[in-house]
């Protein structure tokens, strides 16, 4: 089990930090969260979707960079622990 997990993490790490941050942080978290937030605000009736999506895409994408960097840190720490065992 640990060997399989270690190989998966190694494959992720080999692709590089910024590739991970862009794919999982900006696109995976930032853009999807921006769309979801804008849709919820639209259906609640407080902000039209077209007005909120542009600002949300910028702000949540910036947040996605930080999210991706934090997750990268945890992935590297987990990989180091698995490699030591």
N, C-alpha and C positions, 0 to 999 in steps of 0.2 A: 504494500500500500504506500509506504513512504517513498519507495523507489519510483513508483508511477507518478506520485505527486511532485517529486523532485524533478523528474524529467519534464513534466508540464511547465513547472516554474522556470526551468532552465530554458525551455523554448521561448517563453514569454520574455525573459531577460535578454536572450540573444537578439531579439528584434530591436531592442533599444528602448531607452526611457521615453524619448519624445514620441516615438511611434505608439507606445502604450498610452501615454498621456493624451495624445490626439484621438486615438481610437476609443479608449474606454472612458477617459475623462471628458473631453470636449464633445465628441460625437455621442458617446454612449450615455453620459450623464447630462451634460450641459444642454445639448440640443433637444433631447427627448424631454427633459424637465421643462425647458422653455415652452415647448409645444403643449405639454400637459397643463402647465400653469396658465398659459394664455387661453386654452380651451375652457378651463375651469372658471377663469375670470369672465370669459364671454358668457358662459351659461348662467353664472350667478347674476350677470347683468350689470356688473360694475364698470367693465372696460370692454370696448369692442375688440374682437380678435385682431383685426388688422392694425390697430393702434398699439396693442401690447406686444405683439410678436417680435417686432424689430428690436425694441429695447430688451425684451426678455432673452432673445438670442444672444445679444452682446453680453449681458450681465451673467446669465447662466453659463455661457461658454467660458467666461473668465473664472467663474466658480468651478467649472469642470477642470480647468487647468490645475487648480489647487487640489481638487478631489483626486485627480489622476496622480499628482505628485505624492500625495499622502498614501494612496494605495500602492504606488511604486515602492515607497519606503517600507511598507508592511510586507510586500512580496519579497523584497530583497532580504529582509530580516527573517522571514519564514524559510527562504531558500538557504540562508546561512545556517539556520538551526538544523535543517534536514541534512545538509552536507556534513555537519559536525557529527551527526549520529551514525 
